[in-house]
Amino acid sequence: MKMFNNAVAALLAFAFVYLAYLPKEPPKDDWFKAVVVNESRPVMVKFGADWCPPCQHMEQVLDDLSSTVSGQVKIVRISVDEKPELAAHYGVRSIPRIFLFKNGRIVAKHGGFQDAKATKTWLDQQL
């Protein structure tokens, strides 16, 4: 019986982890669909807030990055204060939080501040 309980526990743990990383369906938000989901090129989305110092520092990183990847990747900024339903939909619990979308689906994500070099390296690895 103990072996059965361990197997069930392991299966439940695997299912939880698997479900947590399944690509989420796009939210029912027309703006988001138009700007991110329906975009033909990859889209890097930064969730942040004006009152968040690391998010403010990421703004310069994204500005620098946008000049080097403008034809390849679209960069979108989303305020968790203005679009809390999007943040909740994608499980944003800390900011800044970066997602890379391709064809409307999340293909990569990372949290916290990264400088321009680290962010560019991360993005290049995903593309």
BELWO-V499348 format. One record per backbone hydrogen bond with DSSP energy under -0.5 kcal/mol. CO is the residue of the C=O (numbers start at 0). NH is the residue of the N-H. Records with the same first field share a line. If there is no record, write none. Layout:
CO: NH + NH
This chain:
0: 4
1: 5
2: 6
3: 7
4: 8
5: 9
6: 10
7: 11
8: 12
9: 13
10: 14
11: 15
12: 16
13: 17
14: 18
15: 19
16: 20
17: 20
18: 21
26: 28
28: 32
29: 33
30: 34
31: 35 + 36
32: 37
35: 38
41: 73
42: 44 + 100
43: 45 + 75
44: 46 + 98
45: 47 + 77
46: 95 + 96
47: 79
48: 51
50: 52
51: 55
52: 56
53: 57
54: 58
55: 58 + 59
56: 60
57: 61
58: 62
59: 63
60: 64
61: 65
62: 66
63: 67
64: 67 + 68
65: 69
68: 71 + 72
71: 41
73: 43 + 75
75: 45
77: 47
78: 82
82: 85 + 86
83: 87
84: 88
85: 89
86: 91
87: 90
90: 92
95: 111
96: 46
97: 109
98: 44 + 100
99: 106 + 107
100: 42
101: 104
104: 101
107: 99
109: 97
114: 118
115: 119
116: 120
117: 121
118: 122
119: 123
120: 124
121: 125
122: 126
